[in-house]
Amino acid sequence: MSDRILIFYGSYRSDRLGIRLAQYLVTAFAERGAAPELIDAKAIGLPMLDRMYKEYPAGTAPAALETLAGKIKAADAFVFVAGEYNWSVQPGLKNLTDHFLEEWFWRPAAIASYSAGRLAGVRSATAWHPILSEMGMVISPTPLSVGGIGKAFDAENTPVGDGGAAVVKAFPRFADDLAWWTEAARAQRDRRDPPY
């Protein structure tokens, strides 16, 4: 069975460069035999959080929210492509994640951070770690961090230059760790119901 991996991306900017990393991850996970899907917060266009999915009476949630809830519940694992905004998280991605809670529970998540600068978005990754943990996910210990995002991928989402070479080198361990936690979580869910 292929691991169903949702890859979340949250920039709303006109000239988005992190989308190239997100698209690369879709391709790279698929080449490993997984079943990845890109979830682009801008394309989904959820409003600023007013009601969480669980706060709607059954059958009354907006269609985009209902569809996304189903995808999250059916997924085996998540990857958060986390751009760094002012030493912290992207508001678009945070808004999307906050629409859900129990839907995330008992699955692993990995963080792929990026920024224009040399620190590769690690401050964003550091901020996301406790957020995702609080939302019931197990965080994979191996992050993927991409500095100089504007020069790491070409327009076809192909890694280029030193930055791209670093991504290609780091991706296998990033993916292996997520796969291990995905298998472990699936086996435990099959063996025993979660405690809540």
C-alpha distance (Angstrom), angle and dihedral (degrees) to the residues before:
residue distance angle dihedral
M1 . . .
S2 3.81 . .
D3 3.78 117.3 .
R4 3.80 109.3 -110.3
I5 3.80 103.3 -136.9
L6 3.79 123.5 -176.6
I7 3.81 112.6 -155.0
F8 3.80 110.6 -157.0
Y9 3.80 122.9 -156.0
G10 3.78 124.4 179.9
S11 3.80 115.9 -178.1
Y12 3.80 117.0 123.3
R13 3.81 95.1 -175.3
S14 3.80 120.9 126.5
D15 3.80 94.6 -126.8
R16 3.79 100.4 41.7
L17 3.80 116.0 -178.6
G18 3.79 99.3 171.4
I19 3.80 89.0 67.8
R20 3.80 86.1 74.7
L21 3.80 90.1 60.9
A22 3.80 90.2 47.1
Q23 3.82 92.0 50.5
Y24 3.81 90.9 46.3
L25 3.81 89.5 53.8
V26 3.80 91.3 51.1
T27 3.81 89.7 54.0
A28 3.81 95.0 41.8
F29 3.81 94.5 50.1
A30 3.81 91.2 46.2
E31 3.80 90.0 52.4
R32 3.82 87.5 56.5
G33 3.81 90.8 55.3
A34 3.81 98.5 -99.7
A35 3.80 124.3 130.1
P36 3.81 103.6 -124.9
E37 3.79 126.8 179.5
L38 3.79 127.2 -169.9
I39 3.80 114.9 -129.9
D40 3.81 106.5 -164.1
A41 3.81 111.5 -166.1
K42 3.80 92.0 -156.4
A43 3.81 92.7 53.1
I44 3.81 92.3 47.7
G45 3.80 91.0 47.0
L46 3.80 101.9 -161.1
P47 3.81 113.3 -175.2
M48 3.77 121.5 -114.8
L49 3.77 106.4 -71.0
D50 3.78 113.6 -79.4
R51 3.81 101.3 142.0
M52 3.77 127.6 15.2
Y53 3.79 116.8 -130.7
K54 3.81 91.1 -104.6
E55 3.81 91.2 55.2
Y56 3.81 93.4 66.2
P57 3.80 117.4 88.2
A58 3.81 110.2 -108.7
G59 3.79 111.4 -74.9
T60 3.82 96.2 12.3
A61 3.82 102.7 88.3
P62 3.82 115.8 113.0
A63 3.81 111.3 -89.3
A64 3.83 94.8 -112.1
L65 3.79 90.8 52.1
E66 3.81 93.1 46.6
T67 3.80 92.4 49.4
L68 3.79 93.5 47.7
A69 3.81 92.2 47.1
G70 3.79 89.0 55.8
K71 3.80 92.0 50.2
I72 3.80 92.6 48.8
K73 3.81 92.6 49.0
A74 3.82 91.3 48.9
A75 3.82 95.7 47.4
D76 3.79 124.6 103.3
A77 3.81 95.9 -155.8
F78 3.78 144.1 -2.3
V79 3.79 136.4 -136.5
F80 3.80 118.8 -161.2
V81 3.80 113.7 -156.2
A82 3.77 97.8 -154.5
G83 3.77 122.0 -165.8
E84 3.77 117.3 -165.4
Y85 3.80 117.7 -118.0
N86 3.81 115.2 -176.8
W87 3.81 93.4 -26.0
S88 3.79 91.5 -49.0
V89 3.81 146.7 66.5
Q90 3.79 131.5 -49.0
P91 3.80 110.5 -100.5
G92 3.81 93.5 -140.7
L93 3.79 93.8 56.5
K94 3.80 92.9 42.7
N95 3.80 91.2 50.6
L96 3.81 91.1 51.8
T97 3.80 94.2 49.5
D98 3.81 92.9 47.0
H99 3.81 91.6 61.7
F100 3.82 88.0 73.2
L101 3.79 138.7 44.2
E102 3.81 120.2 155.6
E103 3.79 89.1 35.7
W104 3.84 88.6 71.3
F105 3.81 97.3 49.6
W106 3.81 124.9 125.1
R107 3.81 98.9 8.2
P108 3.80 130.4 106.3
A109 3.77 125.5 -112.3
A110 3.79 132.1 -162.9
I111 3.79 126.5 -159.1
A112 3.80 123.8 -138.1
S113 3.78 108.2 -174.7
Y114 3.78 130.3 -170.9
S115 3.77 142.5 174.3
A116 3.75 140.3 168.8
G117 3.79 90.5 -109.1
R118 3.77 134.3 68.9
L119 3.82 95.7 -96.3
A120 3.81 89.0 73.5
G121 3.78 97.2 -140.7
V122 3.79 94.4 -65.9
R123 3.81 91.6 143.5
S124 3.79 88.2 58.9
A125 3.81 90.9 47.9
T126 3.80 89.4 50.0
A127 3.81 90.3 51.7
W128 3.82 92.9 47.3
H129 3.79 95.0 52.1
P130 3.84 97.5 73.7
I131 3.82 91.8 36.3
L132 3.80 93.0 57.4
S133 3.78 92.0 41.3
E134 3.81 90.4 52.9
M135 3.82 87.9 51.5
G136 3.81 90.5 59.6
M137 3.80 102.4 -97.9
V138 3.79 128.0 130.7
I139 3.80 107.9 -128.5
S140 3.79 118.0 -136.0
P141 3.81 109.7 -125.3
T142 3.81 95.2 -134.0
P143 3.80 115.3 76.3
L144 3.79 126.8 -169.8
S145 3.80 113.1 -136.4
V146 3.80 125.2 -172.2
G147 3.79 122.1 -169.2
G148 3.78 123.8 -169.6
I149 3.79 90.5 26.2
G150 3.81 91.5 -178.7
K151 3.80 91.2 64.8
A152 3.81 101.2 34.5
F153 3.83 97.9 75.8
D154 3.77 135.3 31.2
A155 3.81 125.2 -135.4
E156 3.83 90.2 -84.5
N157 3.84 91.1 57.0
T158 3.81 91.7 -108.1
P159 3.81 116.0 144.8
V160 3.82 111.7 -111.7
G161 3.78 137.4 178.3
D162 3.77 126.3 3.9
G163 3.80 92.7 -44.1
G164 3.77 92.5 52.7
A165 3.78 91.7 46.7
A166 3.81 89.3 53.2
V167 3.82 90.4 52.7
V168 3.80 92.4 50.4
K169 3.80 90.4 49.1
A170 3.82 94.5 47.5
F171 3.81 98.6 41.8
P172 3.85 99.2 78.8
R173 3.81 94.1 58.6
F174 3.81 90.8 42.4
A175 3.82 90.0 52.7
D176 3.82 94.7 40.8
D177 3.80 92.4 54.5
L178 3.79 92.4 48.0
A179 3.82 90.5 47.9
W180 3.82 91.2 51.7
W181 3.80 93.0 51.5
T182 3.80 90.8 43.4
E183 3.79 91.5 54.6
A184 3.81 92.0 44.6
A185 3.80 93.5 49.9
R186 3.80 93.2 46.1
A187 3.81 91.8 49.5
Q188 3.80 91.8 49.4
R189 3.82 92.7 48.1
D190 3.81 88.9 50.8
R191 3.80 91.4 48.4
R192 3.76 99.8 44.5
D193 3.80 138.2 8.2
P194 3.81 114.6 -110.2
P195 3.81 112.9 -97.7
Y196 3.83 92.6 -115.0
